[in-house]
Amino acid sequence: MYSMANYYFLLSAFPTLSIDVKPDMSFKELRNLLDMNLTSRDKEEVKRLLRPVDLYNIRALWLGQPLSDKGNFTAKELEEELIEQDNLPSYLIDFMDRYESTQDRLRYFSSLFSSLYRDEQPSLKGFLAKYYKFERELRLVLTGLRAKMSGKDLVRELQFEDPTDPLIAEILAQAQAPDYTPPREFEDLKNLFMSNSSDPQKLNRAILEYRLKKIEEMEESQDFGIDRVLAFVARLMLVESIAEQDKEKGTLELL
């Protein structure tokens, strides 16, 4: 069993992260460190953290775009997984069976994220439970804000969501309203969105920084254990994504 002392040793090797300074540890170096020091069970937790990135990479693969190096698979491994389907979640297999053409898969791709959160969240605990809840709600609030900004139909945008879910119901209740007012905990996100919506690059960076801040807040309540490790992995992903965007080399598509 992995002791608290083992986690403390591992965490002490993690550098301080800042959005204005290049990290002393790359994501690739972090993965090597985790591979050498984590138990099999903990490695599975890291894989679950990175599953949303795998979905982004599947979309990038179908679009013929570069893949993020922060997922669980290389481009070749991902291609093989999609062909063999031995280790794919059932919702992804069902999606590929339902939509056979690449065009249809891209058109309805957002349904995969709905399926991911629906499939993963019930069994999550600790940091992962908080992280998935936040990322899901952030995605939905941004969907509401973007739909109102662009004049899209909110009902259509949320067609793959559960209308009885409290947040979904709250968003749909504003479908005919001229503006979307998110829950109180996301009021700052709306202010950020409205202030930066005219500049997509500035908006993307602002959302990355917002996510980073929220993850730092989640991390403050975590003990020295796998949850602290997962929080650092999530933060390093975002810090690297901000640096990549600043260099106009970002490949990880935003929400």
C-alpha positions as CSV (number, residue, x, y, z in Angstrom):
1,M,0.0,0.0,0.0
2,Y,1.3,3.5,-0.9
3,S,2.0,5.4,2.3
4,M,1.5,9.0,3.1
5,A,5.3,9.4,3.2
6,N,5.5,8.1,-0.4
7,Y,3.0,10.7,-1.5
8,Y,4.9,13.4,0.4
9,F,8.1,12.4,-1.4
10,L,6.5,12.5,-4.8
11,L,4.7,15.8,-4.2
12,S,7.9,17.4,-3.0
13,A,9.4,16.7,-6.4
14,F,6.7,18.8,-8.1
15,P,7.8,22.3,-9.0
16,T,5.8,25.5,-8.2
17,L,3.6,26.4,-11.2
18,S,2.9,29.9,-12.5
19,I,1.2,31.0,-15.7
20,D,4.0,33.5,-16.3
21,V,6.9,31.1,-15.9
22,K,7.8,28.0,-18.0
23,P,7.3,25.0,-15.7
24,D,10.5,23.3,-14.5
25,M,8.8,20.0,-15.3
26,S,7.2,19.1,-18.6
27,F,4.0,17.0,-18.8
28,K,6.0,14.2,-20.4
29,E,8.5,14.3,-17.5
30,L,5.6,14.3,-15.0
31,R,4.1,11.2,-16.7
32,N,7.5,9.4,-16.5
33,L,7.7,10.3,-12.8
34,L,4.2,9.0,-12.1
35,D,4.8,5.8,-14.0
36,M,7.8,5.1,-11.8
37,N,6.2,6.0,-8.5
38,L,2.4,5.4,-8.5
39,T,0.5,2.2,-7.8
40,S,-1.6,0.5,-10.5
41,R,-4.7,1.8,-8.8
42,D,-3.4,5.4,-8.7
43,K,-2.4,5.2,-12.3
44,E,-6.0,4.3,-13.2
45,E,-7.1,7.5,-11.4
46,V,-4.7,9.5,-13.6
47,K,-6.2,7.8,-16.7
48,R,-9.7,8.8,-15.6
49,L,-8.5,12.4,-15.2
50,L,-7.2,12.4,-18.8
51,R,-10.3,10.8,-20.4
52,P,-11.8,14.2,-21.5
53,V,-8.5,14.8,-23.4
54,D,-8.9,11.5,-25.1
55,L,-12.3,12.7,-26.5
56,Y,-10.7,15.9,-27.7
57,N,-8.0,13.8,-29.4
58,I,-10.6,11.6,-31.1
59,R,-12.2,14.6,-32.6
60,A,-8.8,16.0,-33.7
61,L,-8.0,12.6,-35.3
62,W,-11.3,12.7,-37.3
63,L,-10.5,16.3,-38.3
64,G,-7.0,15.4,-39.4
65,Q,-5.5,17.8,-36.8
66,P,-2.6,17.3,-34.4
67,L,-3.3,15.5,-31.2
68,S,-2.6,16.8,-27.7
69,D,0.2,14.9,-25.9
70,K,-1.8,15.0,-22.7
71,G,-4.1,12.1,-23.4
72,N,-3.8,8.4,-22.5
73,F,-2.9,7.4,-26.1
74,T,-0.5,8.3,-28.9
75,A,-2.0,9.0,-32.3
76,K,-1.2,5.4,-33.4
77,E,-2.6,3.8,-30.3
78,L,-5.8,5.9,-30.5
79,E,-6.3,4.8,-34.2
80,E,-5.8,1.2,-33.1
81,E,-8.2,1.5,-30.2
82,L,-10.9,3.0,-32.5
83,I,-10.5,0.1,-34.9
84,E,-10.3,-2.8,-32.5
85,Q,-12.7,-1.3,-29.9
86,D,-11.6,-3.8,-27.2
87,N,-11.0,-1.2,-24.5
88,L,-13.4,1.5,-25.5
89,P,-16.2,2.5,-23.2
90,S,-19.6,1.3,-24.3
91,Y,-21.0,4.8,-25.0
92,L,-18.2,5.4,-27.5
93,I,-18.8,2.1,-29.3
94,D,-22.5,2.9,-29.4
95,F,-21.8,6.4,-30.8
96,M,-19.6,5.0,-33.6
97,D,-22.2,2.4,-34.5
98,R,-24.9,5.1,-34.6
99,Y,-22.9,7.5,-36.6
100,E,-20.9,5.8,-39.2
101,S,-19.7,8.7,-41.3
102,T,-17.0,11.1,-40.0
103,Q,-19.3,14.0,-40.9
104,D,-22.1,12.8,-38.6
105,R,-19.6,11.9,-35.8
106,L,-18.3,15.4,-35.9
107,R,-21.8,16.9,-36.1
108,Y,-23.0,15.1,-33.0
109,F,-19.6,15.0,-31.1
110,S,-20.9,17.0,-28.2
111,S,-23.0,14.0,-27.2
112,L,-19.9,12.1,-26.3
113,F,-19.1,14.6,-23.5
114,S,-22.6,14.2,-22.1
115,S,-22.0,10.4,-22.2
116,L,-18.6,10.7,-20.6
117,Y,-19.8,12.7,-17.6
118,R,-22.9,10.5,-17.2
119,D,-20.8,7.4,-17.3
120,E,-17.9,8.5,-15.1
121,Q,-19.4,10.8,-12.4
122,P,-21.4,8.3,-10.3
123,S,-18.3,6.3,-9.4
124,L,-16.0,9.2,-8.7
125,K,-14.8,10.5,-5.3
126,G,-12.4,13.0,-3.9
127,F,-10.7,15.4,-6.3
128,L,-11.9,13.6,-9.4
129,A,-15.5,14.0,-8.3
130,K,-15.0,17.7,-7.8
131,Y,-13.1,18.1,-11.0
132,Y,-15.6,16.3,-13.2
133,K,-18.5,18.2,-11.6
134,F,-16.8,21.5,-12.2
135,E,-15.7,20.7,-15.8
136,R,-19.2,19.5,-16.7
137,E,-20.9,22.5,-15.2
138,L,-18.4,24.9,-16.8
139,R,-19.0,23.4,-20.2
140,L,-22.8,23.7,-19.8
141,V,-22.7,27.3,-18.6
142,L,-20.4,28.2,-21.5
143,T,-22.8,26.5,-23.9
144,G,-25.6,28.7,-22.5
145,L,-23.5,31.9,-22.8
146,R,-22.3,31.1,-26.3
147,A,-25.8,30.1,-27.5
148,K,-27.2,33.5,-26.4
149,M,-24.2,35.4,-27.9
150,S,-24.6,33.7,-31.3
151,G,-28.4,33.4,-31.4
152,K,-28.4,29.6,-31.4
153,D,-31.2,27.4,-30.1
154,L,-30.5,26.4,-26.5
155,V,-32.9,23.5,-26.7
156,R,-31.0,22.1,-29.7
157,E,-27.6,22.8,-28.1
158,L,-28.6,20.7,-25.1
159,Q,-30.5,18.0,-26.9
160,F,-28.2,15.2,-25.5
161,E,-28.5,16.4,-21.9
162,D,-31.0,15.2,-19.3
163,P,-33.7,17.9,-19.0
164,T,-34.5,16.8,-15.5
165,D,-31.0,17.7,-14.3
166,P,-31.2,20.9,-12.1
167,L,-28.6,22.8,-14.1
168,I,-29.9,21.7,-17.5
169,A,-33.5,22.6,-16.4
170,E,-32.3,26.1,-15.2
171,I,-30.6,26.7,-18.5
172,L,-33.5,25.5,-20.6
173,A,-35.9,27.7,-18.6
174,Q,-34.1,30.7,-20.1
175,A,-34.3,29.4,-23.7
176,Q,-36.6,32.3,-24.7
177,A,-34.9,34.9,-22.6
178,P,-32.8,37.6,-24.3
179,D,-29.9,36.8,-22.0
180,Y,-28.6,33.9,-20.0
181,T,-28.0,34.3,-16.2
182,P,-25.9,31.4,-14.9
183,P,-25.9,30.1,-11.3
184,R,-24.4,32.4,-8.7
185,E,-21.2,30.4,-8.5
186,F,-20.6,31.1,-12.2
187,E,-21.4,34.8,-12.2
188,D,-17.7,35.6,-12.4
189,L,-17.5,33.3,-15.5
190,K,-20.2,35.3,-17.2
191,N,-18.3,38.6,-16.5
192,L,-15.2,37.1,-17.9
193,F,-17.0,35.8,-21.0
194,M,-18.7,39.1,-21.7
195,S,-15.4,41.1,-21.3
196,N,-13.4,38.9,-23.7
197,S,-16.0,37.5,-26.1
198,S,-14.9,39.8,-29.0
199,D,-11.4,38.3,-29.0
200,P,-11.4,34.4,-29.1
201,Q,-7.8,34.1,-28.2
202,K,-8.2,36.3,-25.1
203,L,-11.3,34.5,-24.2
204,N,-9.6,31.1,-24.4
205,R,-6.8,32.2,-22.3
206,A,-9.1,33.8,-19.7
207,I,-11.1,30.5,-19.5
208,L,-7.9,28.5,-19.0
209,E,-6.9,30.9,-16.2
210,Y,-10.3,30.6,-14.7
211,R,-10.1,26.8,-14.7
212,L,-6.7,26.9,-13.1
213,K,-7.9,29.2,-10.3
214,K,-10.8,26.9,-9.5
215,I,-8.6,23.8,-9.5
216,E,-6.2,25.5,-7.1
217,E,-9.2,26.2,-4.8
218,M,-10.1,22.5,-5.0
219,E,-6.6,21.5,-4.2
220,E,-6.4,23.5,-1.0
221,S,-8.7,21.1,0.8
222,Q,-6.9,17.9,-0.3
223,D,-4.7,15.9,1.9
224,F,-1.2,14.6,0.9
225,G,-2.4,11.7,-1.3
226,I,-3.4,10.8,-4.8
227,D,-5.9,13.7,-4.8
228,R,-3.0,16.2,-4.5
229,V,-1.2,14.4,-7.3
230,L,-4.3,14.5,-9.6
231,A,-4.7,18.2,-8.8
232,F,-1.1,18.9,-9.9
233,V,-1.6,16.9,-13.1
234,A,-4.6,19.0,-13.9
235,R,-2.8,22.3,-13.1
236,L,0.2,21.4,-15.2
237,M,-2.0,20.6,-18.2
238,L,-3.5,24.0,-17.9
239,V,-0.3,25.9,-17.4
240,E,1.3,24.2,-20.4
241,S,-1.9,24.9,-22.5
242,I,-1.6,28.6,-21.6
243,A,2.1,28.6,-22.6
244,E,1.3,26.8,-25.9
245,Q,-1.5,29.3,-26.7
246,D,0.8,32.2,-26.0
247,K,3.2,30.7,-28.6
248,E,0.2,30.0,-30.9
249,K,1.0,26.3,-30.8
250,G,-1.9,25.1,-28.6
251,T,-3.5,21.9,-29.8
252,L,-5.8,21.1,-26.9
253,E,-9.2,22.6,-28.0
254,L,-11.1,24.4,-25.3
255,L,-14.6,23.9,-24.2
